[in-house]
Amino acid sequence: MTGEDAVVRLVPETRAGATVVTVTGRLGHASYPDLRDGLLKIATDAPDSVIADIGQLSIDEDRLAVVFATIAMRISDWPGVPFALVSSRPEHLAVLKVRTIDRFVAVHPDVATAELERDHPPRRRAVQLLMPSVHASALARQFVTRVCAEWGVPEHSEDALLIATELVENTIRHTLSAPRLRLELRRDVFTVAVGDDDPHPAVRHERVHSSDPGLGLQMVAQIARVWGCSRSWRGGKVVWAVLARRRRPRAAGE
């Protein structure tokens, strides 16, 4: 079997607070992007953490294991959930140590240990399914306003309203899907995300004329600390934006 014949298989299992992904097959040059993109897709819908069990995975070359550090860094931006590896194979542990990948990703001998020792950062999530209509963006703004008030994060309200409006309107304008608006707050990091069933990636275009509709993803890029478009394991995509930290407004008398 040549490196071009290498294939990986991913089987996700959703558990309470974690998605455990059993990874089997061979990690080679041809299967590297499949493993990377597959785990990133699964992470878009992960509840609180992603645990990849690679105990049955063969790795053709040691340097290919850097894919796990790449995944961890990408997931840390969004959806911001912990990522861990499970393996007790000496050759896996050796390459993860030599390549310093274990500095970026927690490595555990079994799934039970990974579940017990995973990080549990406080997280709040609110989801609103919107109908694909001209009223969707107005309903999205009402939802964002209410959630920001309930969570006590008025410093994020203005930016979240602008970004949610743009992402929802993009979904209505460019797809046939019902937008799924998701707000998340983890360690004071506020995220706005809109999912749809269209697999085509969101593309940032410059607005040439002031009369052109919408402010475009250019506005999202200017406001957000980081933003992106991630494919979902269930199909479709999620366009997300992590808001830059802003100073909380002073209360009267402070």
C-alpha positions in Angstrom: 0.0 0.0 0.0 1.4 3.4 -1.0 1.1 6.7 0.8 -1.5 7.7 -1.8 -3.7 4.8 -0.7 -3.8 5.9 2.9 -7.4 6.4 4.2 -8.7 7.6 7.5 -12.2 6.9 9.0 -13.8 9.0 11.6 -16.8 7.9 13.7 -18.1 10.5 16.1 -20.1 9.7 19.2 -21.9 12.4 21.1 -21.8 12.0 24.9 -22.7 14.2 27.8 -20.4 17.1 27.5 -18.1 15.7 24.8 -17.9 14.3 21.3 -15.6 11.3 21.1 -14.3 10.6 17.6 -12.8 7.1 16.9 -10.1 7.6 14.2 -8.9 4.5 12.3 -6.9 3.8 9.2 -3.7 5.4 8.0 -2.5 9.0 8.3 -0.6 9.7 5.1 -0.1 12.6 2.7 -3.3 11.8 0.9 -5.4 11.4 4.0 -3.9 14.3 6.0 -6.5 16.9 4.8 -9.4 14.4 5.3 -8.4 13.9 9.0 -7.9 17.7 9.5 -11.1 18.8 7.8 -13.1 15.9 9.3 -12.2 16.7 12.9 -12.8 20.5 12.3 -16.2 19.7 10.8 -17.1 17.6 13.8 -16.0 20.4 16.2 -18.5 22.8 14.7 -21.3 20.9 16.4 -19.4 19.6 19.4 -21.2 20.5 22.7 -18.3 21.1 25.1 -15.1 19.2 23.9 -13.7 17.0 21.2 -11.8 13.8 22.1 -10.0 12.0 19.3 -9.2 8.4 20.0 -6.3 7.6 17.6 -5.3 4.3 19.2 -6.2 2.4 16.0 -4.6 5.0 13.7 -1.3 4.3 11.9 0.9 7.3 11.0 3.1 6.9 7.9 5.6 9.7 8.8 6.2 11.4 12.2 5.9 14.9 10.8 2.3 14.2 9.7 1.3 14.2 13.4 1.5 18.0 13.4 -2.0 17.8 12.0 -3.2 17.5 15.6 -1.5 20.7 16.7 -3.1 22.4 13.7 -6.5 21.2 14.6 -6.1 22.3 18.3 -5.1 25.8 17.3 -8.0 26.1 14.8 -10.5 24.9 17.3 -9.2 27.3 19.9 -10.4 30.2 17.7 -13.8 28.7 17.1 -15.8 26.9 18.5 -13.4 27.4 21.4 -13.9 23.9 22.8 -11.1 21.8 24.4 -9.4 19.2 22.1 -7.7 16.1 23.4 -6.1 12.9 22.0 -6.3 9.4 23.3 -3.7 6.8 22.7 -1.5 4.4 24.7 0.7 3.3 21.8 4.3 3.9 22.6 5.1 5.1 19.0 2.3 7.6 19.2 3.4 9.0 22.6 7.0 9.2 21.3 6.2 11.2 18.2 3.8 13.5 20.0 6.5 14.3 22.5 9.4 14.6 20.0 7.3 16.9 17.8 6.2 18.9 20.9 2.6 18.3 19.9 1.7 17.4 23.5 2.3 21.0 24.4 -0.7 22.0 22.3 -2.9 19.0 22.8 -3.6 17.0 26.0 -2.9 13.3 25.5 -4.6 10.6 27.6 -4.2 6.8 27.8 -8.0 6.2 27.4 -11.3 7.9 26.8 -12.5 7.6 30.4 -9.4 9.5 31.6 -9.8 12.1 28.9 -13.4 12.8 29.9 -12.5 13.1 33.6 -9.6 15.4 33.1 -10.9 17.6 30.3 -11.2 21.3 30.9 -14.6 22.6 31.8 -14.6 26.3 31.0 -17.9 28.1 31.9 -20.0 28.3 28.8 -23.3 29.8 27.9 -25.1 29.1 24.6 -28.3 30.3 23.1 -29.7 29.2 19.7 -32.5 30.6 17.6 -33.8 29.0 14.4 -35.1 31.8 12.0 -37.4 31.4 9.1 -36.0 32.5 5.7 -38.0 35.7 5.4 -37.6 39.4 5.2 -38.3 39.5 9.0 -35.4 37.2 9.9 -32.8 39.9 10.5 -35.2 41.9 12.8 -36.0 38.8 14.8 -32.3 38.1 15.0 -31.6 41.5 16.5 -34.4 41.1 19.1 -32.8 37.7 20.0 -29.3 39.2 20.3 -30.6 42.1 22.4 -32.4 39.9 24.8 -29.5 37.4 25.2 -26.9 40.1 25.8 -29.2 41.6 28.5 -29.7 38.2 30.1 -26.0 37.4 30.1 -25.0 40.9 31.4 -22.7 41.7 28.5 -23.9 45.1 27.1 -20.4 45.8 25.9 -20.9 43.2 23.2 -24.4 44.2 22.2 -23.7 46.7 19.4 -21.1 44.6 17.6 -23.2 41.4 18.0 -26.2 43.1 16.5 -24.3 44.3 13.5 -22.6 40.9 12.9 -25.8 38.8 13.5 -27.7 41.0 11.1 -25.1 40.7 8.3 -24.7 36.9 8.7 -28.4 36.3 8.8 -29.0 38.5 5.7 -26.2 36.8 3.9 -27.9 33.4 4.5 -31.3 34.7 3.3 -29.7 36.3 0.2 -27.4 33.5 -0.9 -29.0 30.3 0.3 -32.4 28.6 0.5 -31.7 27.7 4.2 -33.3 28.7 7.4 -30.6 30.5 9.4 -29.5 29.0 12.7 -28.3 31.8 14.9 -26.0 30.8 17.8 -24.6 33.0 20.5 -21.9 31.7 22.9 -20.0 33.1 25.8 -16.9 31.3 27.1 -14.4 32.9 29.4 -15.7 36.3 28.5 -15.2 35.5 24.8 -18.5 36.3 22.9 -19.2 34.5 19.6 -21.8 35.0 17.0 -22.4 32.2 14.5 -25.0 31.5 11.8 -25.4 28.0 10.3 -27.1 27.0 7.1 -27.5 23.9 4.9 -25.5 25.2 1.9 -22.0 23.8 1.7 -20.6 26.6 -0.5 -18.2 28.7 1.6 -19.0 32.3 2.5 -16.9 34.7 0.4 -15.8 38.2 1.4 -16.5 40.8 -1.2 -15.6 44.5 -1.1 -18.6 46.8 -1.3 -17.9 49.0 -4.3 -20.8 51.5 -4.1 -22.6 52.8 -1.1 -25.8 51.8 -2.7 -24.8 48.1 -2.8 -26.9 46.0 -0.4 -25.5 45.0 2.9 -22.2 45.9 4.5 -20.6 42.6 3.5 -18.3 40.3 5.3 -15.7 43.1 5.1 -17.6 44.7 7.9 -17.6 41.5 9.9 -13.8 41.2 9.4 -13.3 44.7 10.6 -15.4 44.3 13.8 -14.4 40.8 14.8 -11.2 39.7 16.5 -11.3 36.7 14.2 -13.9 35.2 11.9 -14.2 32.2 9.6 -16.4 29.8 7.7 -16.4 26.2 8.8 -18.0 23.1 7.1 -20.2 21.1 9.3 -20.1 17.3 9.7 -23.9 17.2 9.2 -23.5 19.1 5.9 -23.8 22.8 5.2 -21.6 25.4 7.0 -21.3 27.8 9.9 -20.0 31.4 9.5 -18.7 32.6 12.8 -17.2 35.7 14.3 -15.4 36.1 17.7 -15.9 39.5 19.1 -12.9 41.6 20.3 -12.9 42.2 24.0 -14.3 45.5 24.9 -14.2 47.4 28.2 -17.5 47.0 30.2 -19.4 50.3 30.4 -19.0 52.0 33.8 -22.1 51.9 36.0 -23.5 55.1 37.3 -21.6 56.3 40.4 -18.4 54.3 39.6 
